[in-house]
């Protein structure tokens, strides 16, 4: 996952480079096409999207740097809470 910043006279939307593990397509996604879930551990922190090529639901782990890039790029975030 990487971020491409478009620079023009006005700020262009942020696009994220992604790849599908099923069909192996590579593509760019807008922030609205991604979802980020932040859990209490590395295992419960991930981002997800639907592959625009094959329609597969993709879920990938998100480390600190990915979380930083996605939140900074305007991706909707869900914070998961644990119950006691």
Secondary structure, DSSP 8 states (H G I E B T S, - for coil): -EEE--BSSSB---EEEEE-TTT--EEEEEGGG-EEEE-SSGGG-EEEEE-TTT--EEEEE--HHHHHHHHHTT-EEEE-----
